[in-house]
Amino acid sequence: MKGEYLRYEQLSNETFMAMYAINPVEALSVYFLESVDVHMYWEWCDAGGTGEQAIQYKQEDPFMTLIQAIERVEKEMYART
């Protein structure tokens, strides 16, 4: 079912960014197709995650989970230091 959604009805990047500006927790839930709570959102923010990065990661791997995205943000942040 997730594959069908990603293939035919995925949330557009523009809609995601508009939602992210208003309610990032809901936007991440819809975009990553999983339940995201405030704690997971703060983990995303603490890692340095942005809406733009979420779009980039999902374009590279449509099946990426938010946890995988958080791990990637952390890895990229540590690589810069």
One Martini backbone bead per residue (centre of mass of N, CA, C, O) as a GRO file, in nm:
protein
   81
    1MET     BB    1   0.058   0.063  -0.021
    2LYS     BB    2   0.294   0.259   0.001
    3GLY     BB    3   0.388   0.229  -0.292
    4GLU     BB    4   0.132   0.338  -0.423
    5TYR     BB    5   0.139   0.615  -0.296
    6LEU     BB    6   0.423   0.699  -0.397
    7ARG     BB    7   0.347   0.669  -0.704
    8TYR     BB    8   0.047   0.846  -0.711
    9GLU     BB    9   0.011   1.035  -0.404
   10GLN     BB   10   0.227   1.217  -0.333
   11LEU     BB   11   0.339   1.463  -0.168
   12SER     BB   12   0.417   1.763  -0.234
   13ASN     BB   13   0.665   1.981  -0.177
   14GLU     BB   14   0.488   2.235  -0.144
   15THR     BB   15   0.289   2.118   0.059
   16PHE     BB   16   0.490   2.036   0.270
   17MET     BB   17   0.608   2.321   0.328
   18ALA     BB   18   0.341   2.445   0.416
   19MET     BB   19   0.293   2.247   0.650
   20TYR     BB   20   0.567   2.288   0.798
   21ALA     BB   21   0.508   2.589   0.876
   22ILE     BB   22   0.251   2.510   1.056
   23ASN     BB   23   0.296   2.165   1.095
   24PRO     BB   24   0.560   1.961   1.127
   25VAL     BB   25   0.448   1.700   1.243
   26GLU     BB   26   0.234   1.644   1.029
   27ALA     BB   27   0.415   1.666   0.781
   28LEU     BB   28   0.604   1.429   0.855
   29SER     BB   29   0.385   1.214   0.870
   30VAL     BB   30   0.291   1.237   0.574
   31TYR     BB   31   0.568   1.221   0.424
   32PHE     BB   32   0.667   0.942   0.588
   33LEU     BB   33   0.427   0.754   0.663
   34GLU     BB   34   0.413   0.829   0.985
   35SER     BB   35   0.428   0.843   1.318
   36VAL     BB   36   0.463   1.168   1.468
   37ASP     BB   37   0.608   1.316   1.734
   38VAL     BB   38   0.740   1.560   1.923
   39HIS     BB   39   0.999   1.406   1.996
   40MET     BB   40   1.084   1.341   1.705
   41TYR     BB   41   1.094   1.632   1.611
   42TRP     BB   42   1.318   1.722   1.811
   43GLU     BB   43   1.525   1.526   1.702
   44TRP     BB   44   1.533   1.652   1.423
   45CYS     BB   45   1.617   1.936   1.516
   46ASP     BB   46   1.874   1.859   1.684
   47ALA     BB   47   2.013   1.742   1.417
   48GLY     BB   48   1.920   1.968   1.177
   49GLY     BB   49   1.651   1.945   1.052
   50THR     BB   50   1.472   1.999   0.743
   51GLY     BB   51   1.257   2.033   0.491
   52GLU     BB   52   1.468   2.014   0.265
   53GLN     BB   53   1.594   1.747   0.360
   54ALA     BB   54   1.346   1.573   0.339
   55ILE     BB   55   1.318   1.603   0.035
   56GLN     BB   56   1.592   1.497  -0.047
   57TYR     BB   57   1.569   1.214   0.083
   58LYS     BB   58   1.300   1.126  -0.062
   59GLN     BB   59   1.419   1.142  -0.349
   60GLU     BB   60   1.641   0.923  -0.297
   61ASP     BB   61   1.429   0.772  -0.069
   62PRO     BB   62   1.098   0.699  -0.049
   63PHE     BB   63   1.138   0.474   0.207
   64MET     BB   64   1.221   0.659   0.414
   65THR     BB   65   1.263   0.722   0.737
   66LEU     BB   66   1.287   0.934   0.994
   67ILE     BB   67   1.513   0.790   1.142
   68GLN     BB   68   1.702   0.780   0.899
   69ALA     BB   69   1.712   1.088   0.863
   70ILE     BB   70   1.832   1.154   1.136
   71GLU     BB   71   2.091   0.988   1.101
   72ARG     BB   72   2.188   1.148   0.853
   73VAL     BB   73   2.209   1.425   0.977
   74GLU     BB   74   2.411   1.347   1.194
   75LYS     BB   75   2.632   1.246   1.005
   76GLU     BB   76   2.666   1.516   0.849
   77MET     BB   77   2.735   1.690   1.094
   78TYR     BB   78   2.992   1.526   1.184
   79ALA     BB   79   3.146   1.559   0.908
   80ARG     BB   80   3.181   1.882   0.940
   81THR     BB   81   3.370   1.859   1.219
   0.00000   0.00000   0.00000
